[in-house]
Every structure is written in C-alpha cells, then in structure tokens.
Amino acid sequence: MQLGLVALTVIGILGAAFELATERHWKSTEQLIPWGALALLGIAALLMLFRHSPKLVTTVRLIAVAVLLASAFGIYEHIAANYDAGLLDQRYAATWETLPVLSRWWYALTKTVGPAPPLAPGMLGQSALLLLLATFARRTRAR
C-alpha cells in the first residue's frame, strides 16, 4: 500500500512538472514556488523508499504539510488573479463592479474570468496528501 501511494505521488509530481513546464511557469519569483515544492516533494518521496525511522517519517510529514500549504497558497493566488482579471473581461467589464461579490468570486473560481487555472495547484496538494497518507500506511512484503 505504501509503495503504491508513493508511486502515485511520483506520477503526480511528474504530471505537475510537465504542466508547469508547458505553461512556462517560471517568469517570476512567485511562479518558482511550485517548482521548489515539487523538488521538496520529490526528495520526500525518495526518503520514503528507505528504512523508516521516526525522524525520517516526521521529516516527510513536515515536507508534505509544507507542500499542502504551498498548494493552498497557489489555489488562492490563481483565484485572486482571475478575480482581478474580471474587470478586464470583455463580457463583464461594464458590469463587474455591480455583480454580487459571491458571483465574482464564483466566476474567478470556475475560471469564467481570468487565465489562471485554479485547480492546477490542487494537483500539487493531491500529491502531497498522497505522500502524507503513505507515511501512515504500513509497508507490506510480497510473498
């Protein structure tokens, strides 16, 4: 079970790295955050392949939680960028300020306005969560 969760984590890391690369997500310091989070998550996934000591498991858990927080920050940043872009959207430019606040945030969350995909950083969080779950799974031996 544990190795399966780690394998899914690695697949998520590779998928997120591919997505970031195709989007050229390195144009600002803020855009480098997910790259650092992916590197940390990759190191933590490698650590899970070694013999487990309490310190090692704690380290992996701390890294996973830090990446989860980075993911939450990324989701917020993407939604906020879309919200800010709402005023520039030709469909809503004239009415953006008069729309109810919840509608504006909903449009930003669902990418009705803005260019940033809000769920893309969630892929990073999913991988971190899988790795965190792997620290609670017991290693099983093939018979």
DSSP file (Angstrom, degrees, kcal/mol; ACC not computed):
  #  RESIDUE AA STRUCTURE BP1 BP2  ACC     N-H-->O    O-->H-N    N-H-->O    O-->H-N    TCO  KAPPA ALPHA  PHI   PSI    X-CA   Y-CA   Z-CA
    1    1 A M     >        0   0    0      0, 0.0     4,-2.2     0, 0.0     5,-0.2   0.000 360.0 360.0 360.0 -45.5    0.0    0.0    0.0
    2    2 A Q  H  >  +     0   0    0    136,-0.8     4,-2.3     1,-0.2     5,-0.2   0.921 360.0  48.3 -62.6 -44.6    2.7    2.4    1.0
    3    3 A L  H  > S+     0   0    0      1,-0.2     4,-2.5     2,-0.2    -1,-0.2   0.857 109.6  54.3 -65.8 -33.6    4.7    1.9   -2.2
    4    4 A G  H  > S+     0   0    0      2,-0.2     4,-2.3     1,-0.2    -1,-0.2   0.906 108.9  47.7 -64.4 -41.7    1.6    2.4   -4.3
    5    5 A L  H  X S+     0   0    0     -4,-2.2     4,-1.9     2,-0.2    -2,-0.2   0.888 112.6  48.9 -66.5 -39.2    0.9    5.7   -2.6
    6    6 A V  H  X S+     0   0    0     -4,-2.3     4,-2.4     2,-0.2    -2,-0.2   0.907 110.2  51.9 -66.0 -40.5    4.5    6.8   -3.2
    7    7 A A  H  X S+     0   0    0     -4,-2.5     4,-2.3     1,-0.2    -2,-0.2   0.916 109.4  49.2 -62.1 -43.0    4.2    5.7   -6.8
    8    8 A L  H  X S+     0   0    0     -4,-2.3     4,-2.3     1,-0.2    -1,-0.2   0.867 109.2  53.8 -63.3 -35.4    1.0    7.8   -7.2
    9    9 A T  H  X S+     0   0    0     -4,-1.9     4,-2.4     2,-0.2    -2,-0.2   0.933 108.7  48.1 -62.4 -46.1    2.9   10.7   -5.6
   10   10 A V  H  X S+     0   0    0     -4,-2.4     4,-2.6     2,-0.2    -2,-0.2   0.896 110.1  51.7 -63.6 -41.0    5.7   10.4   -8.1
   11   11 A I  H  X S+     0   0    0     -4,-2.3     4,-2.4     1,-0.2    -1,-0.2   0.918 111.0  48.9 -60.8 -42.9    3.2   10.3  -11.0
   12   12 A G  H  X S+     0   0    0     -4,-2.3     4,-2.6     2,-0.2    -2,-0.2   0.890 110.0  51.4 -63.1 -40.1    1.6   13.5   -9.6
   13   13 A I  H  X S+     0   0    0     -4,-2.4     4,-2.5     2,-0.2    -2,-0.2   0.937 111.9  46.2 -62.1 -47.2    5.0   15.2   -9.3
   14   14 A L  H  X S+     0   0    0     -4,-2.6     4,-2.3     2,-0.2    -2,-0.2   0.898 113.5  49.3 -64.2 -40.4    5.8   14.3  -12.9
   15   15 A G  H  X S+     0   0    0     -4,-2.4     4,-2.4     2,-0.2    -2,-0.2   0.914 112.4  47.1 -64.7 -43.3    2.4   15.5  -14.2
   16   16 A A  H  X S+     0   0    0     -4,-2.6     4,-2.7     2,-0.2    -2,-0.2   0.895 111.6  51.3 -66.0 -39.7    2.6   18.8  -12.3
   17   17 A A  H  X S+     0   0    0     -4,-2.5     4,-2.4     2,-0.2    -2,-0.2   0.907 110.4  49.3 -63.9 -41.0    6.2   19.4  -13.5
   18   18 A F  H  X S+     0   0    0     -4,-2.3     4,-2.6     2,-0.2    -2,-0.2   0.932 112.0  48.3 -62.4 -45.4    5.0   18.7  -17.1
   19   19 A E  H  X S+     0   0    0     -4,-2.4     4,-1.6     1,-0.2    -2,-0.2   0.926 112.6  48.0 -61.1 -46.1    2.1   21.1  -16.7
   20   20 A L  H  <>S+     0   0    0     -4,-2.7     5,-2.5     1,-0.2     4,-0.4   0.897 112.6  49.6 -61.4 -40.7    4.3   23.8  -15.2
   21   21 A A  H ><5S+     0   0    0     -4,-2.4     3,-1.1     1,-0.2    -2,-0.2   0.914 109.4  49.9 -67.1 -42.5    6.8   23.4  -18.0
   22   22 A T  H 3<5S+     0   0    0     -4,-2.6    -1,-0.2     1,-0.3    -2,-0.2   0.804 113.5  47.0 -67.9 -26.5    4.3   23.7  -20.7
   23   23 A E  T 3<5S-     0   0    0     -4,-1.6    -1,-0.3    -5,-0.2    -2,-0.2   0.460 108.7-127.0 -88.7  -1.9    2.9   26.8  -19.1
   24   24 A R  T < 5 -     0   0    0     -3,-1.1     2,-2.0    -4,-0.4     3,-0.4   0.955  37.3-177.7  51.5  54.8    6.4   28.2  -18.7
   25   25 A H      < +     0   0    0     -5,-2.5    -1,-0.2     1,-0.2    10,-0.2  -0.461  54.9  82.6 -86.5  65.8    5.7   28.8  -15.1
   26   26 A W        +     0   0    0     -2,-2.0    -1,-0.2    -3,-0.2     6,-0.1   0.123  47.8 111.6-151.8  22.1    9.0   30.4  -14.1
   27   27 A K  S    S+     0   0    0     -3,-0.4     2,-0.3     4,-0.1    -2,-0.1   0.579  82.4  24.7 -83.7  -9.6    8.6   34.1  -15.1
   28   28 A S  S  > S-     0   0    0      1,-0.1     4,-0.6     0, 0.0     3,-0.2  -0.949  83.7-106.0-146.0 166.1    8.6   35.5  -11.6
   29   29 A T  T >4 S+     0   0    0     -2,-0.3     3,-1.2     1,-0.2     4,-0.5   0.895 120.6  55.4 -59.9 -40.1    9.8   34.5   -8.2
   30   30 A E  G >4 S+     0   0    0      1,-0.3     3,-1.0     2,-0.2    -1,-0.2   0.847 102.3  56.6 -63.1 -33.7    6.3   33.7   -7.1
   31   31 A Q  G 34 S+     0   0    0     -3,-0.2     4,-0.4     1,-0.2    -1,-0.3   0.609  97.6  63.7 -74.7 -10.8    6.0   31.3  -10.0
   32   32 A L  G <X S+     0   0    0     -3,-1.2     4,-2.2    -4,-0.6    -1,-0.2   0.631  79.9  85.4 -84.6 -14.1    9.1   29.4   -8.8
   33   33 A I  H <> S+     0   0    0     -3,-1.0     4,-2.5    -4,-0.5     5,-0.2   0.921  88.6  48.2 -55.2 -49.1    7.3   28.3   -5.6
   34   34 A P  H  > S+     0   0    0      0, 0.0     4,-2.6     0, 0.0    -1,-0.2   0.849 108.3  55.7 -65.1 -29.3    5.6   25.3   -7.1
   35   35 A W  H  > S+     0   0    0     -4,-0.4     4,-2.2    -3,-0.2    -2,-0.2   0.932 110.1  45.2 -64.7 -43.7    8.9   24.2   -8.6
   36   36 A G  H  X S+     0   0    0     -4,-2.2     4,-2.6     2,-0.2    -1,-0.2   0.898 112.5  51.9 -64.0 -39.9   10.5   24.3   -5.1
   37   37 A A  H  X S+     0   0    0     -4,-2.5     4,-2.5    -5,-0.2    -2,-0.2   0.902 109.4  49.8 -63.6 -40.5    7.6   22.5   -3.7
   38   38 A L  H  X S+     0   0    0     -4,-2.6     4,-2.5     2,-0.2    -1,-0.2   0.903 110.1  50.6 -64.3 -40.5    7.9   19.8   -6.3
   39   39 A A  H  X S+     0   0    0     -4,-2.2     4,-2.3     2,-0.2    -2,-0.2   0.936 112.2  46.7 -62.7 -45.8   11.6   19.4   -5.6
   40   40 A L  H  X S+     0   0    0     -4,-2.6     4,-2.6     1,-0.2    -2,-0.2   0.915 112.5  49.9 -61.7 -42.3   10.9   19.0   -1.9
   41   41 A L  H  X S+     0   0    0     -4,-2.5     4,-2.4     1,-0.2    -1,-0.2   0.878 109.2  52.2 -65.3 -37.3    8.1   16.5   -2.5
   42   42 A G  H  X S+     0   0    0     -4,-2.5     4,-2.1     2,-0.2    -1,-0.2   0.907 110.3  48.0 -63.7 -42.2   10.4   14.5   -4.8
   43   43 A I  H  X S+     0   0    0     -4,-2.3     4,-2.3     2,-0.2    -2,-0.2   0.923 111.9  49.9 -63.1 -44.1   13.0   14.4   -2.1
   44   44 A A  H  X S+     0   0    0     -4,-2.6     4,-1.4     1,-0.2    -2,-0.2   0.887 108.5  52.6 -63.3 -38.6   10.4   13.3    0.5
   45   45 A A  H  < S+     0   0    0     -4,-2.4     4,-0.4     1,-0.2    -1,-0.2   0.904 109.3  49.9 -63.6 -40.3    9.2   10.6   -1.9
   46   46 A L  H >< S+     0   0    0     -4,-2.1     3,-1.6     1,-0.2     4,-0.3   0.904 106.3  55.7 -63.0 -40.7   12.7    9.3   -2.2
   47   47 A L  H >< S+     0   0    0     -4,-2.3     3,-1.5     1,-0.3    -1,-0.2   0.831  98.0  63.5 -60.9 -31.1   13.1    9.3    1.6
   48   48 A M  T 3< S+     0   0    0     -4,-1.4    -1,-0.3     1,-0.3    -2,-0.2   0.690  93.1  63.7 -68.0 -16.6   10.0    7.1    1.8
   49   49 A L  T <  S+     0   0    0     -3,-1.6    -1,-0.3    -4,-0.4    -2,-0.2   0.610  94.9  74.5 -82.3 -11.3   11.9    4.4   -0.1
   50   50 A F  S <  S-     0   0    0     -3,-1.5    -3,-0.0    -4,-0.3     0, 0.0  -0.436 103.4 -67.1 -96.2 172.5   14.4    4.0    2.7
   51   51 A R        -     0   0    0     -2,-0.1     2,-0.5     1,-0.1    -1,-0.2  -0.301  59.2-117.2 -58.1 138.8   14.1    2.4    6.1
   52   52 A H        +     0   0    0     -3,-0.1    -1,-0.1    -4,-0.1    -4,-0.1  -0.694  35.4 173.5 -91.7 124.7   11.8    4.3    8.3
   53   53 A S     >  -     0   0    0     -2,-0.5     4,-2.5     1,-0.1     5,-0.3  -0.849  46.0-109.9-113.4 158.9   12.9    6.0   11.4
   54   54 A P  H  > S+     0   0    0      0, 0.0     4,-2.2     0, 0.0     5,-0.2   0.880 120.2  51.4 -57.0 -36.9   10.6    8.2   13.4
   55   55 A K  H  > S+     0   0    0      2,-0.2     4,-2.4     1,-0.2     5,-0.2   0.903 109.4  49.7 -66.3 -40.7   12.7   11.3   12.4
   56   56 A L  H  > S+     0   0    0      2,-0.2     4,-2.5     1,-0.2     5,-0.2   0.931 111.8  47.5 -63.8 -46.1   12.5   10.4    8.7
   57   57 A V  H  X S+     0   0    0     -4,-2.5     4,-2.5     1,-0.2    -1,-0.2   0.905 112.2  50.3 -62.9 -41.6    8.7    9.9    8.9
   58   58 A T  H  X S+     0   0    0     -4,-2.2     4,-2.5    -5,-0.3    -1,-0.2   0.906 110.3  50.3 -63.0 -41.3    8.4   13.2   10.7
   59   59 A T  H  X S+     0   0    0     -4,-2.4     4,-2.4     2,-0.2    -2,-0.2   0.929 111.2  47.9 -61.7 -46.3   10.5   15.0    8.1
   60   60 A V  H  X S+     0   0    0     -4,-2.5     4,-2.6     1,-0.2    -2,-0.2   0.908 112.2  50.0 -62.4 -41.9    8.4   13.5    5.3
   61   61 A R  H  X S+     0   0    0     -4,-2.5     4,-2.5     2,-0.2    -1,-0.2   0.907 109.9  50.1 -63.7 -41.7    5.2   14.6    7.0
   62   62 A L  H  X S+     0   0    0     -4,-2.5     4,-2.4     2,-0.2    -2,-0.2   0.910 111.7  48.3 -63.8 -41.4    6.5   18.1    7.6
   63   63 A I  H  X S+     0   0    0     -4,-2.4     4,-2.5     2,-0.2     5,-0.2   0.929 111.3  50.6 -63.0 -44.7    7.5   18.4    3.9
   64   64 A A  H  X S+     0   0    0     -4,-2.6     4,-2.2     1,-0.2    -2,-0.2   0.905 111.6  47.3 -61.6 -41.6    4.1   17.1    2.8
   65   65 A V  H  X S+     0   0    0     -4,-2.5     4,-2.3     2,-0.2    -1,-0.2   0.902 110.8  52.0 -67.0 -40.0    2.3   19.6    5.0
   66   66 A A  H  X S+     0   0    0     -4,-2.4     4,-2.1     1,-0.2    -2,-0.2   0.902 111.1  47.6 -62.0 -40.4    4.5   22.5    3.8
   67   67 A V  H  X S+     0   0    0     -4,-2.5     4,-2.5     2,-0.2    -1,-0.2   0.876 108.4  54.9 -69.4 -36.8    3.7   21.5    0.2
   68   68 A L  H  X S+     0   0    0     -4,-2.2     4,-2.4     2,-0.2    -2,-0.2   0.916 109.2  48.1 -59.4 -42.2    0.0   21.3    1.1
   69   69 A L  H  X S+     0   0    0     -4,-2.3     4,-2.4     2,-0.2    -2,-0.2   0.899 110.4  50.7 -65.3 -40.5    0.3   24.9    2.3
   70   70 A A  H  X S+     0   0    0     -4,-2.1     4,-2.3     2,-0.2    -2,-0.2   0.887 110.0  51.6 -63.1 -37.9    2.1   26.0   -0.8
   71   71 A S  H  X S+     0   0    0     -4,-2.5     4,-2.6     2,-0.2    -2,-0.2   0.927 108.6  49.3 -63.8 -45.4   -0.7   24.3   -2.8
   72   72 A A  H  X S+     0   0    0     -4,-2.4     4,-2.4     1,-0.2    -2,-0.2   0.903 110.9  50.9 -61.2 -40.6   -3.4   26.2   -0.9
   73   73 A F  H  X S+     0   0    0     -4,-2.4     4,-2.9     1,-0.2    -1,-0.2   0.916 110.1  50.2 -61.3 -43.2   -1.5   29.4   -1.5
   74   74 A G  H  X S+     0   0    0     -4,-2.3     4,-2.5     2,-0.2    -2,-0.2   0.897 109.1  50.3 -63.5 -41.7   -1.3   28.6   -5.2
   75   75 A I  H  X S+     0   0    0     -4,-2.6     4,-2.4     2,-0.2     5,-0.2   0.945 113.0  46.8 -61.6 -47.0   -5.1   28.0   -5.4
   76   76 A Y  H  X S+     0   0    0     -4,-2.4     4,-3.0     1,-0.2     5,-0.2   0.931 112.0  50.4 -59.3 -46.5   -5.7   31.3   -3.6
   77   77 A E  H  X S+     0   0    0     -4,-2.9     4,-2.4     1,-0.2    -1,-0.2   0.891 111.0  48.7 -61.4 -40.6   -3.3   33.1   -5.9
   78   78 A H  H  X S+     0   0    0     -4,-2.5     4,-2.1     2,-0.2    38,-0.3   0.926 113.7  45.5 -66.3 -44.1   -4.9   31.7   -9.0
   79   79 A I  H  X S+     0   0    0     -4,-2.4     4,-2.5    -5,-0.2    -2,-0.2   0.924 113.7  49.7 -65.2 -42.9   -8.4   32.6   -7.9
   80   80 A A  H  X S+     0   0    0     -4,-3.0     4,-2.5     2,-0.2    -2,-0.2   0.889 109.8  51.4 -63.7 -39.1   -7.3   36.1   -6.8
   81   81 A A  H  X S+     0   0    0     -4,-2.4     4,-1.5    -5,-0.2    -1,-0.2   0.911 111.4  47.5 -64.2 -41.1   -5.6   36.6  -10.2
   82   82 A N  H  X S+     0   0    0     -4,-2.1     4,-0.8     2,-0.2    -2,-0.2   0.905 110.3  52.6 -65.1 -40.4   -8.8   35.6  -12.0
   83   83 A Y  H >< S+     0   0    0     -4,-2.5     3,-1.0     1,-0.2     4,-0.5   0.933 109.5  48.6 -60.2 -46.3  -10.9   37.8   -9.8
   84   84 A D  H >< S+     0   0    0     -4,-2.5     3,-0.6     1,-0.3     4,-0.2   0.814 108.7  54.8 -63.9 -29.7   -8.6   40.8  -10.6
   85   85 A A  H >X S+     0   0    0     -4,-1.5     3,-1.3     1,-0.2     4,-0.8   0.627  85.3  85.3 -78.9 -12.7   -8.9   40.0  -14.3
   86   86 A G  G X< S+     0   0    0     -3,-1.0     3,-0.8    -4,-0.8     6,-0.2   0.862  84.1  56.3 -57.5 -37.5  -12.7   40.1  -14.1
   87   87 A L  G <4 S+     0   0    0     -3,-0.6    -1,-0.3    -4,-0.5    -2,-0.1   0.759 108.3  48.8 -65.5 -24.5  -12.7   43.8  -14.7
   88   88 A L  G <4 S+     0   0    0     -3,-1.3     2,-0.3    -4,-0.2    -1,-0.2   0.568  83.7 109.0 -92.3 -10.6  -10.8   43.3  -17.9
   89   89 A D    XX  -     0   0    0     -4,-0.8     4,-2.2    -3,-0.8     3,-1.0  -0.516  68.0-139.9 -71.2 127.3  -13.0   40.6  -19.3
   90   90 A Q  T 34 S+     0   0    0     -2,-0.3     4,-0.3     1,-0.3    -1,-0.2   0.789 100.3  54.8 -61.7 -27.4  -15.0   42.0  -22.2
   91   91 A R  T 34 S+     0   0    0      1,-0.2    -1,-0.3     2,-0.1     4,-0.1   0.811 124.6  22.1 -74.2 -27.9  -18.1   40.1  -21.2
   92   92 A Y  T X> S+     0   0    0     -3,-1.0     4,-2.5    -6,-0.2     3,-0.8   0.432  89.0 104.1-120.0  -1.4  -18.1   41.6  -17.6
   93   93 A A  T 3< S+     0   0    0     -4,-2.2     4,-0.3     1,-0.3    -3,-0.1   0.873  88.3  43.1 -52.8 -43.3  -16.1   44.8  -17.9
   94   94 A A  T 34 S+     0   0    0     -4,-0.3    -1,-0.3     1,-0.2    -2,-0.1   0.743 128.0  28.8 -76.7 -22.6  -19.1   47.1  -17.8
   95   95 A T  T X> S+     0   0    0     -3,-0.8     3,-1.2     2,-0.1     4,-1.1   0.455  86.6 102.8-118.1  -2.4  -20.9   45.2  -15.0
   96   96 A W  G >< S+     0   0    0     -4,-2.5     3,-0.9     1,-0.3    -3,-0.1   0.894  84.1  48.2 -52.8 -48.9  -18.1   43.6  -12.9
   97   97 A E  G 34 S+     0   0    0     -4,-0.3    -1,-0.3     1,-0.2    -2,-0.1   0.729 111.9  50.9 -67.2 -21.7  -18.3   46.1  -10.1
   98   98 A T  G <4 S+     0   0    0     -3,-1.2    -1,-0.2     2,-0.1    -2,-0.2   0.597  87.2 101.3 -93.0 -11.7  -22.1   45.7   -9.9
   99   99 A L  S << S-     0   0    0     -4,-1.1     5,-0.0    -3,-0.9    -7,-0.0  -0.407  88.7 -93.9 -68.5 148.5  -22.1   41.9   -9.7
  100  100 A P     >  -     0   0    0      0, 0.0     4,-2.2     0, 0.0     3,-0.3  -0.341  33.8-119.3 -59.6 145.6  -22.6   40.4   -6.3
  101  101 A V  H  > S+     0   0    0      1,-0.2     4,-2.5     2,-0.2     5,-0.2   0.894 113.4  53.3 -56.7 -43.8  -19.3   39.6   -4.6
  102  102 A L  H  > S+     0   0    0      1,-0.2     4,-2.3     2,-0.2    -1,-0.2   0.877 107.8  51.4 -62.0 -36.5  -20.1   35.9   -4.4
  103  103 A S  H  > S+     0   0    0     -3,-0.3     4,-2.7     2,-0.2    -1,-0.2   0.915 109.4  50.0 -64.9 -42.7  -20.8   35.8   -8.1
  104  104 A R  H  X S+     0   0    0     -4,-2.2     4,-2.0     1,-0.2    -2,-0.2   0.930 112.9  45.7 -61.9 -45.1  -17.5   37.5   -8.9
  105  105 A W  H  X S+     0   0    0     -4,-2.5     4,-2.7     2,-0.2    -1,-0.2   0.878 111.8  52.8 -66.2 -36.2  -15.6   35.0   -6.7
  106  106 A W  H  X S+     0   0    0     -4,-2.3     4,-2.6    -5,-0.2     6,-0.3   0.925 108.7  49.7 -63.8 -43.9  -17.5   32.1   -8.3
  107  107 A Y  H  <>S+     0   0    0     -4,-2.7     5,-2.2     1,-0.2     6,-1.4   0.883 112.9  47.4 -62.1 -37.7  -16.6   33.3  -11.7
  108  108 A A  H ><5S+     0   0    0     -4,-2.0     3,-0.8     3,-0.2    -2,-0.2   0.902 112.6  48.8 -69.2 -41.4  -12.9   33.5  -10.6
  109  109 A L  H 3<5S+     0   0    0     -4,-2.7    -2,-0.2     1,-0.2    -1,-0.2   0.896 115.0  43.7 -65.1 -40.8  -13.0   30.1   -9.1
  110  110 A T  T 3<5S-     0   0    0     -4,-2.6    -1,-0.2    -5,-0.2    -2,-0.2   0.378 111.9-119.0 -88.3   4.9  -14.6   28.5  -12.1
  111  111 A K  T < 5S+     0   0    0     -3,-0.8    -3,-0.2    -4,-0.3    -4,-0.1   0.757  71.8 136.8  61.5  27.6  -12.2   30.4  -14.5
  112  112 A T  S   <S+     0   0    0     -5,-2.2     2,-0.3    -6,-0.3    -4,-0.2   0.845  80.2  26.6 -65.6 -33.7  -15.2   32.1  -16.2
  113  113 A V  S    S+     0   0    0     -6,-1.4    -2,-0.2    -9,-0.1   -27,-0.2  -0.944 111.3  31.1-123.5 150.4  -12.9   35.1  -15.9
  114  114 A G  S    S-     0   0    0     -2,-0.3   -32,-0.1   -29,-0.3   -31,-0.0   0.119  73.2-106.0  88.5 158.5   -9.2   35.2  -15.8
  115  115 A P  S    S+     0   0    0      0, 0.0    -1,-0.1     0, 0.0   -33,-0.0   0.556  81.0 102.2 -96.8 -10.6   -6.4   33.0  -17.3
  116  116 A A        -     0   0    0    -38,-0.3   -34,-0.1    -3,-0.1    -3,-0.1  -0.630  67.6-134.7 -87.5 126.0   -5.2   31.1  -14.2
  117  117 A P    >   -     0   0    0      0, 0.0     3,-1.1     0, 0.0   -39,-0.1  -0.661  14.2-161.1 -77.7 109.5   -6.4   27.5  -13.7
  118  118 A P  T 3  S+     0   0    0      0, 0.0     4,-0.3     0, 0.0   -39,-0.1   0.773  86.1  52.7 -64.4 -26.2   -7.4   27.3  -10.0
  119  119 A L  T 3> S+     0   0    0      1,-0.2     4,-0.9     2,-0.2     3,-0.4   0.634  86.7  82.5 -86.8 -11.7   -7.2   23.5   -9.8
  120  120 A A  H X> S+     0   0    0     -3,-1.1     3,-1.1     1,-0.3     4,-0.7   0.922  92.4  47.8 -58.8 -45.5   -3.7   23.2  -11.2
  121  121 A P  H 3> S+     0   0    0      0, 0.0     4,-1.6     0, 0.0     3,-0.4   0.764 101.0  68.7 -66.9 -20.3   -2.1   23.9   -7.8
  122  122 A G  H 3> S+     0   0    0     -3,-0.4     4,-2.6    -4,-0.3    -2,-0.2   0.797  89.0  63.3 -65.4 -27.1   -4.5   21.4   -6.4
  123  123 A M  H <X S+     0   0    0     -3,-1.1     4,-1.9    -4,-0.9    -1,-0.2   0.884 102.5  49.5 -62.4 -38.5   -2.6   18.7   -8.3
  124  124 A L  H  X S+     0   0    0     -4,-0.7     4,-2.1    -3,-0.4    -2,-0.2   0.913 111.0  49.2 -64.6 -44.0    0.4   19.6   -6.2
  125  125 A G  H  X S+     0   0    0     -4,-1.6     4,-2.5     1,-0.2    -2,-0.2   0.875 107.5  54.7 -64.1 -38.1   -1.7   19.3   -3.0
  126  126 A Q  H  X S+     0   0    0     -4,-2.6     4,-2.3     2,-0.2    -1,-0.2   0.916 108.6  48.4 -62.4 -42.7   -3.1   16.0   -4.0
  127  127 A S  H  X S+     0   0    0     -4,-1.9     4,-2.1     2,-0.2    -1,-0.2   0.902 111.5  50.0 -64.3 -40.4    0.4   14.6   -4.4
  128  128 A A  H  X S+     0   0    0     -4,-2.1     4,-2.4     1,-0.2    -2,-0.2   0.902 110.4  50.3 -64.0 -40.6    1.4   16.0   -1.0
  129  129 A L  H  X S+     0   0    0     -4,-2.5     4,-2.5     2,-0.2    -2,-0.2   0.895 108.4  52.3 -65.9 -39.8   -1.7   14.4    0.5
  130  130 A L  H  X S+     0   0    0     -4,-2.3     4,-1.9     2,-0.2    -1,-0.2   0.913 111.1  47.4 -60.8 -42.4   -0.9   11.0   -1.0
  131  131 A L  H  X S+     0   0    0     -4,-2.1     4,-1.2     2,-0.2    -2,-0.2   0.899 110.1  52.3 -67.4 -39.0    2.6   11.2    0.4
  132  132 A L  H >X S+     0   0    0     -4,-2.4     3,-0.6     1,-0.2     4,-0.5   0.924 109.8  49.1 -60.9 -43.8    1.3   12.2    3.8
  133  133 A L  H >X S+     0   0    0     -4,-2.5     3,-1.3     1,-0.2     4,-1.1   0.854 103.6  61.5 -63.1 -34.3   -1.0    9.2    3.7
  134  134 A A  H 3< S+     0   0    0     -4,-1.9    -1,-0.2     1,-0.3    -2,-0.2   0.812  95.5  60.8 -62.5 -29.2    1.9    7.0    2.7
  135  135 A T  H << S+     0   0    0     -4,-1.2    -1,-0.3    -3,-0.6    -2,-0.2   0.719 108.1  44.4 -71.8 -17.7    3.6    7.8    6.0
  136  136 A F  H << S+     0   0    0     -3,-1.3    -1,-0.2    -4,-0.5    -2,-0.2   0.635  96.8  90.4 -97.1 -17.5    0.6    6.3    7.8
  137  137 A A  S  < S-     0   0    0     -4,-1.1     2,-0.3    -3,-0.1    -3,-0.0  -0.505  78.3-122.3 -77.9 147.1    0.4    3.2    5.6
  138  138 A R        -     0   0    0     -2,-0.2  -136,-0.8     1,-0.1     2,-0.3  -0.678  23.5-113.0 -90.4 144.6    2.4    0.1    6.6
  139  139 A R        -     0   0    0     -2,-0.3     2,-0.4  -138,-0.1    -1,-0.1  -0.585  33.6-158.2 -74.0 132.5    4.9   -1.4    4.3
  140  140 A T        -     0   0    0     -2,-0.3     2,-0.4     0, 0.0  -137,-0.1  -0.891   7.6-135.5-113.9 146.8    3.8   -4.8    3.2
  141  141 A R        -     0   0    0     -2,-0.4     2,-0.2     2,-0.0    -2,-0.0  -0.803  19.8-119.2-101.8 140.0    6.1   -7.5    1.8
  142  142 A A              0   0    0     -2,-0.4    -1,-0.0     1,-0.1     0, 0.0  -0.524 360.0 360.0 -72.9 142.7    5.3   -9.6   -1.2
  143  143 A R              0   0    0     -2,-0.2    -1,-0.1     0, 0.0    -2,-0.0   0.433 360.0 360.0 -99.5 360.0    5.0  -13.3   -0.5
